[in-house]
Amino acid sequence: MGTKTNADISCRADIELLISSFYQKVLKDPLLKPQFEGLDIVAHLPVMYDFWSSLLLNEHAYTGNAFDKHLRLQLSVAHFKHWLQLFEETLDELFAGEKTELAR
């Protein structure tokens, strides 16, 4: 995993650390891993970097519709809650601050 910076998310490298660290957990997680089988993670990560950079850093890098794509997944409430738990855990491990709370 990444190294805690004790600083807030402030640049694209921070976004890449957050998302890469998070997906490392997701792809090892017994509940979530099966939901992501077949995902081309090499192609997916840059899209996620763009999405989060757009949201948190106002980079306007993402132009897709993340919500439509995720509606097609067969995720239960339990899957989504666990996904959120891992995401927040990753945030807490790496960052602290206003942008971190916005990501949460």
FENHULIN-V360170 format. One record per residue. OMEGA is omega as a letter, one per 30 degrees, with the letter a starting at -180 (* if undefined). D_CENTER is the distance of its C-alpha to the mean C-alpha in whole Angstrom. Layout:
BEGIN
omega:OMEGA d_center:D_CENTER
omega:OMEGA d_center:D_CENTER
END
This chain:
BEGIN
omega:a d_center:13
omega:l d_center:13
omega:a d_center:16
omega:a d_center:16
omega:a d_center:17
omega:l d_center:18
omega:l d_center:18
omega:l d_center:16
omega:a d_center:13
omega:a d_center:15
omega:a d_center:15
omega:l d_center:13
omega:l d_center:13
omega:l d_center:12
omega:a d_center:8
omega:l d_center:9
omega:l d_center:10
omega:a d_center:7
omega:l d_center:4
omega:l d_center:7
omega:l d_center:8
omega:a d_center:6
omega:l d_center:7
omega:l d_center:10
omega:a d_center:10
omega:a d_center:9
omega:l d_center:12
omega:a d_center:15
omega:a d_center:14
omega:a d_center:18
omega:a d_center:17
omega:a d_center:13
omega:a d_center:14
omega:a d_center:17
omega:a d_center:15
omega:l d_center:13
omega:a d_center:17
omega:l d_center:18
omega:l d_center:14
omega:a d_center:15
omega:l d_center:12
omega:l d_center:14
omega:a d_center:14
omega:a d_center:11
omega:l d_center:9
omega:l d_center:11
omega:l d_center:10
omega:l d_center:7
omega:l d_center:8
omega:a d_center:11
omega:a d_center:9
omega:l d_center:8
omega:l d_center:11
omega:a d_center:13
omega:a d_center:12
omega:a d_center:12
omega:l d_center:14
omega:a d_center:17
omega:a d_center:16
omega:a d_center:17
omega:a d_center:15
omega:a d_center:14
omega:a d_center:17
omega:l d_center:16
omega:a d_center:15
omega:a d_center:12
omega:l d_center:14
omega:a d_center:17
omega:a d_center:15
omega:l d_center:13
omega:a d_center:17
omega:a d_center:18
omega:l d_center:16
omega:a d_center:18
omega:l d_center:16
omega:l d_center:18
omega:l d_center:18
omega:l d_center:17
omega:a d_center:15
omega:l d_center:13
omega:l d_center:14
omega:l d_center:13
omega:l d_center:9
omega:l d_center:9
omega:l d_center:11
omega:l d_center:9
omega:l d_center:6
omega:l d_center:9
omega:l d_center:11
omega:l d_center:9
omega:a d_center:9
omega:a d_center:13
omega:a d_center:13
omega:a d_center:13
omega:l d_center:13
omega:l d_center:16
omega:a d_center:17
omega:l d_center:17
omega:l d_center:14
omega:l d_center:12
omega:l d_center:14
omega:l d_center:13
omega:a d_center:9
omega:* d_center:10
END
